[in-house]
Amino acid sequence: MATGKSDISGWLVRPASGPLWAGLVAVLGALTVHTVLVTSDGGMDNAIVVDAGRTWLDGGSPYDDRHFLYFPSAVVAAAPQALLPRSVLDVAVPVAVVLALALGWACALLLHRVPLRSRLAVLGLLGLAAGFAPFGQLVRLGNWTVTAVLALPLCLLLASRGRWVAAGAVVGVAVALKPLLAPMALLFLFARRWRALAVLVLVPAVASAVAALFLPDPTGFLTRTLPFLLSGDDAFVRLYEASPAAVLPRLGVPRVPAALLALLAAAAGVVCAYRRWRGPGPAEPRLAETSAGLMLSAFLVSRPSYNHYLLVVLPLLLAGLPYAGAVARRPWFWLALVPQLPGVTWPWLESGRRRAFRDAFTLCVLAVTVAYHCVRRTRDADGPSGAPGERRTAVEPA
């Protein structure tokens, strides 16, 4: 990491001043208070999960709601919220979501060994909260995507220190709550960390199997939710999906070719991520960029795929900014985020029915940028100049 005065990295890693911290606290506080005032049950998406928990406690099947897309283990996890008064949920959930997002950002900084008191620590989180619209949307929705936003950088932080089994357990718990990080199994496969991979698979599998035994419809996820996810046939959900498989048919492309194109793009992204994993360079950027490539590839083909999913990978990439040659230093990384600027009016794309086109642009451009970066980095035999910690033992294949 360059820290000289001639490079912006030196300025970014120096301690932040009091006014910067005050500005960050003000923005996060305003977002939290506003969410408390305008939402109920912790947000629309959190309410879906909490209602599933209430339905289960009342003896019904949570899978009667076709928009409940979680494993049975999430039903049990939501039960404590279902027992709380709504007035408590209205306050506790937005606070918990903001704290989880901040902790995820802190883990991403620690992964790249950026000081938590640095200017980047403050300005990065401030930029995400005030300059990236999906951040505020995730807080207002109370979506359980926040578990993945926290779990992924924590997993990579543990892996960078050689604690792969613990990293697998973290991802496994996150998948049990929401299966968003399931593609991360490929990272453990790339690294040949078989014990950690087994933990990753067994934690959600066992948790869901045990939880299903207590549901009136134990196979509800397999017989109702899984077919719904595979078909993607929901008019309401389709309006907000950002994957090419969902957006291209709205532009007149037949569904089958659109799905095949998305699948090919995802496969290419996985290949690029694998090349980055096998390439040179210090452990931390390789972990972050490989994982980002895998997750973005999954978002290209997954149904559904929402704009706030990008918060799973964006902090990992942004925290690597002090590294020379980081993907966050590529212009297309920032251009991809332009459609997500709050307060900017985009003609013909402002309505809820067309917002997905902006989200698809961001997703696709960011995925291509990361994939291109992964391939280019493999050509640099010496890794990033001056990058910290040239150690690779923590992430070398076993």
ChimeraX attribute file (.defattr): number of C-alpha atoms within 10 A of each C-alpha:
attribute: neighborCount
match mode: 1-to-1
recipient: residues
	/A:1	21
	/A:2	19
	/A:3	16
	/A:4	10
	/A:5	9
	/A:6	9
	/A:7	13
	/A:8	13
	/A:9	18
	/A:10	15
	/A:11	18
	/A:12	22
	/A:13	21
	/A:14	17
	/A:15	15
	/A:16	18
	/A:17	12
	/A:18	9
	/A:19	9
	/A:20	14
	/A:21	16
	/A:22	11
	/A:23	14
	/A:24	20
	/A:25	14
	/A:26	13
	/A:27	14
	/A:28	20
	/A:29	14
	/A:30	12
	/A:31	20
	/A:32	23
	/A:33	13
	/A:34	14
	/A:35	24
	/A:36	23
	/A:37	10
	/A:38	11
	/A:39	18
	/A:40	21
	/A:41	28
	/A:42	30
	/A:43	23
	/A:44	15
	/A:45	19
	/A:46	21
	/A:47	21
	/A:48	20
	/A:49	28
	/A:50	28
	/A:51	21
	/A:52	27
	/A:53	25
	/A:54	21
	/A:55	19
	/A:56	22
	/A:57	17
	/A:58	9
	/A:59	12
	/A:60	15
	/A:61	19
	/A:62	28
	/A:63	26
	/A:64	14
	/A:65	15
	/A:66	13
	/A:67	17
	/A:68	20
	/A:69	21
	/A:70	23
	/A:71	25
	/A:72	29
	/A:73	22
	/A:74	26
	/A:75	30
	/A:76	23
	/A:77	16
	/A:78	21
	/A:79	19
	/A:80	12
	/A:81	23
	/A:82	23
	/A:83	13
	/A:84	12
	/A:85	10
	/A:86	14
	/A:87	12
	/A:88	13
	/A:89	23
	/A:90	19
	/A:91	19
	/A:92	16
	/A:93	25
	/A:94	26
	/A:95	21
	/A:96	16
	/A:97	24
	/A:98	22
	/A:99	16
	/A:100	18
	/A:101	25
	/A:102	19
	/A:103	17
	/A:104	25
	/A:105	28
	/A:106	22
	/A:107	26
	/A:108	31
	/A:109	25
	/A:110	18
	/A:111	26
	/A:112	26
	/A:113	18
	/A:114	24
	/A:115	16
	/A:116	18
	/A:117	14
	/A:118	18
	/A:119	20
	/A:120	26
	/A:121	24
	/A:122	22
	/A:123	17
	/A:124	21
	/A:125	22
	/A:126	20
	/A:127	13
	/A:128	20
	/A:129	22
	/A:130	18
	/A:131	18
	/A:132	19
	/A:133	18
	/A:134	22
	/A:135	24
	/A:136	21
	/A:137	16
	/A:138	23
	/A:139	27
	/A:140	25
	/A:141	22
	/A:142	28
	/A:143	22
	/A:144	20
	/A:145	25
	/A:146	25
	/A:147	22
	/A:148	28
	/A:149	29
	/A:150	27
	/A:151	26
	/A:152	26
	/A:153	28
	/A:154	24
	/A:155	26
	/A:156	28
	/A:157	24
	/A:158	20
	/A:159	23
	/A:160	26
	/A:161	15
	/A:162	16
	/A:163	16
	/A:164	25
	/A:165	20
	/A:166	17
	/A:167	26
	/A:168	29
	/A:169	22
	/A:170	23
	/A:171	32
	/A:172	30
	/A:173	23
	/A:174	27
	/A:175	27
	/A:176	28
	/A:177	25
	/A:178	22
	/A:179	19
	/A:180	24
	/A:181	24
	/A:182	18
	/A:183	18
	/A:184	23
	/A:185	20
	/A:186	18
	/A:187	18
	/A:188	23
	/A:189	13
	/A:190	16
	/A:191	19
	/A:192	15
	/A:193	19
	/A:194	16
	/A:195	13
	/A:196	24
	/A:197	24
	/A:198	16
	/A:199	21
	/A:200	27
	/A:201	20
	/A:202	17
	/A:203	19
	/A:204	26
	/A:205	18
	/A:206	13
	/A:207	19
	/A:208	22
	/A:209	15
	/A:210	14
	/A:211	18
	/A:212	20
	/A:213	12
	/A:214	13
	/A:215	20
	/A:216	14
	/A:217	17
	/A:218	18
	/A:219	15
	/A:220	18
	/A:221	21
	/A:222	11
	/A:223	12
	/A:224	16
	/A:225	20
	/A:226	14
	/A:227	12
	/A:228	17
	/A:229	16
	/A:230	11
	/A:231	9
	/A:232	17
	/A:233	13
	/A:234	13
	/A:235	8
	/A:236	10
	/A:237	15
	/A:238	20
	/A:239	18
	/A:240	22
	/A:241	24
	/A:242	30
	/A:243	30
	/A:244	27
	/A:245	27
	/A:246	30
	/A:247	22
	/A:248	20
	/A:249	15
	/A:250	15
	/A:251	9
	/A:252	9
	/A:253	14
	/A:254	12
	/A:255	15
	/A:256	11
	/A:257	13
	/A:258	20
	/A:259	21
	/A:260	14
	/A:261	17
	/A:262	24
	/A:263	19
	/A:264	15
	/A:265	20
	/A:266	23
	/A:267	17
	/A:268	16
	/A:269	28
	/A:270	23
	/A:271	18
	/A:272	25
	/A:273	32
	/A:274	21
	/A:275	18
	/A:276	26
	/A:277	25
	/A:278	16
	/A:279	19
	/A:280	19
	/A:281	24
	/A:282	20
	/A:283	24
	/A:284	28
	/A:285	26
	/A:286	23
	/A:287	24
	/A:288	25
	/A:289	25
	/A:290	26
	/A:291	29
	/A:292	28
	/A:293	30
	/A:294	28
	/A:295	26
	/A:296	27
	/A:297	31
	/A:298	26
	/A:299	27
	/A:300	28
	/A:301	24
	/A:302	24
	/A:303	21
	/A:304	20
	/A:305	26
	/A:306	22
	/A:307	24
	/A:308	20
	/A:309	22
	/A:310	22
	/A:311	22
	/A:312	26
	/A:313	22
	/A:314	19
	/A:315	26
	/A:316	30
	/A:317	23
	/A:318	21
	/A:319	27
	/A:320	26
	/A:321	22
	/A:322	25
	/A:323	21
	/A:324	18
	/A:325	18
	/A:326	18
	/A:327	25
	/A:328	22
	/A:329	16
	/A:330	14
	/A:331	10
	/A:332	16
	/A:333	21
	/A:334	14
	/A:335	13
	/A:336	21
	/A:337	20
	/A:338	16
	/A:339	20
	/A:340	20
	/A:341	14
	/A:342	13
	/A:343	8
	/A:344	10
	/A:345	10
	/A:346	11
	/A:347	7
	/A:348	8
	/A:349	14
	/A:350	14
	/A:351	10
	/A:352	9
	/A:353	12
	/A:354	15
	/A:355	20
	/A:356	25
	/A:357	24
	/A:358	19
	/A:359	25
	/A:360	25
	/A:361	19
	/A:362	22
	/A:363	26
	/A:364	21
	/A:365	17
	/A:366	24
	/A:367	26
	/A:368	21
	/A:369	19
	/A:370	28
	/A:371	27
	/A:372	16
	/A:373	21
	/A:374	26
	/A:375	18
	/A:376	15
	/A:377	22
	/A:378	18
	/A:379	12
	/A:380	14
	/A:381	10
	/A:382	13
	/A:383	19
	/A:384	19
	/A:385	13
	/A:386	13
	/A:387	18
	/A:388	18
	/A:389	13
	/A:390	15
	/A:391	13
	/A:392	16
	/A:393	13
	/A:394	16
	/A:395	24
	/A:396	16
	/A:397	13
	/A:398	9
